[in-house]
Amino acid sequence: MIKKKTKKNKKAPRAKLHRSLKKVKRVKHNKKTHSVKNSKKTSLKKEDFSFSTNAIFRPKIRVIGIGGGGSSIVSEIGRTLKKANFVIVDTDIRTMKKKPGIKYFYFGQAITHGLGTGMNPLLAREAAEKEKDRITKLLEGQDIVILVASLGGGLGSGVAPFFAEISRNLNNVTLGIFTLPFKFEGKKKAKISSQVLQSLKKHLNALITISNEKIFKIIDEKTSITEAFSLVNKNLIESLESLIDLIYNPGLINIDFADVRTILKGRGMAAFLNSAEASGNDRAEKVVEKVLSNPLFDSNIKAEKVLFNITGGNNLSMIEVDKVSKKIAELNPKAKIIFGISKNPGSKNKIKTTLLITGPSSVAEPKQKIEKVIEPVKKEKVLTKSLKKLKIIKTKPVKLTKVPIAVEIKSNDNREMIRRSALEIKKAQEVEESKKLNQESEWEVPAFLRRIRFKA
């Protein structure tokens, strides 16, 4: 028993030592884990910091071509401009020739049976309303939506306002680019396009209109049809590409999505978008002249908001920037102006300017002619007027009217009122004129003869 006790006593200090060593190891392990945790925390902070500085907001831009006219424009723009997302919307399955980089949104099978809408905007609208959920998904999550369509026909005229309405409800910045029909296409198409434009203004932030009739200003007799329309598309490509580049690419004085959203903020504003290049000694004067005068786009806009960017090489001077800026600012000194400057070493001797203007159209809408209808005057509506002397109220002669005219004739006591017909008025006028003539002839007689006559 004693041996056992001694064994136990011998083991006891060893057990205590073992326990104490374990505690020391735990402390060391905790210190290591604590230091590891601290190192993880510090590394996370560095990663977070590096992420926040490198992260750049890239807005989602979706360009949607509606109908035959809109799809032909967007399909050509989508070939060269790859920074935006392109979608073609149509009911006619025959036009769906798939091209790389372009998405296709086909709808209306139950109503159109894979064909067009036959210049019937109401039919197109009905087909779109049945696909509201799909259209909403197509427009969701976009920062800028650009709708492109030819107005006056069926699909573009019927669907474009519906897309614009949904995009507005999703709080997207929505810009519309629309072509208007030729004169030879008839008054019906012109009437449809004007009515659709009025409805689009309620939902769009801004809209650019291109009259097909203006194509004749940039072509000659030898220009083919495909080449003529391609010139319009090329102009749109250059302008849209320049605008999107401003949003994505930082500059010396930067223009970003927030600036574009500020310029497009509003409802139903007219817009002018153009881009131009020039070279040579007088390149500043040339480029500003080109960018302000695009023969295709409607430039009759009261410039309330102006955004422009000047891009040049390393030799871009401050005097050139000043010349371009002053000329653009002359559009409206009270306008809200946002400008940027970008450097492009590859441009060498060229200078490029991109201009976006929004504001109300300066062209007044034609006023409707109001035909004046003359109605017989009722007795109870005749008002008496006090006159000091006897007067006849003369009215402008009305051709081929047999309407009785109320005339007030008052004596010096301001009590009598006589209603006379047109014939009686004429007779009264003749009597008055004869009296005046007699009086004038009387005054022509010398004074001494008049006295003799009056005495007699």
Buried (B, 14 or more C-beta within 10 A) or exposed (E): EEEEEEEEEEEEEEEEEEEEEEEEEEEEEEEEEEEEEEEEEEEEEEEEEEEEEEEEEEBEBBBBBBBBBBBBBBBBBBBEBEEBBBBBBBBBBEBBEEBEEBBBBBBBBEBBEEEBBEBBBEBBBBBBEBBEEEBEEBBEEBBBBBBBBBBBBBBBBBBBBBBBBBBBEBEBBBBBBBBBBBEEBEEEBBEBBEBBBEBBBEBBBBBBBBBBEBBEEBEEEEBEEEEBBBBBBBBBBBBBBBBBBBBBBEBEEEBBBEBBBBBBBBEBBBBBBBBBBBBEEEBBBBBBEBBBEBEBBBBEBBBBBBBBBBBBBEEBEEEBBEBBBEBBBEBBEEBBBBBBBBEBEEBEEBBBBBBBBBBEBEEEEEEEEEEEEEEEBEEEEEEEEEBEEEEEEEEEEEEEEEEEBBBBBBEEEEEEBEBBEBEEBEEBEEEEEEEEEEEEEEEEEEEEEEEEEEEE
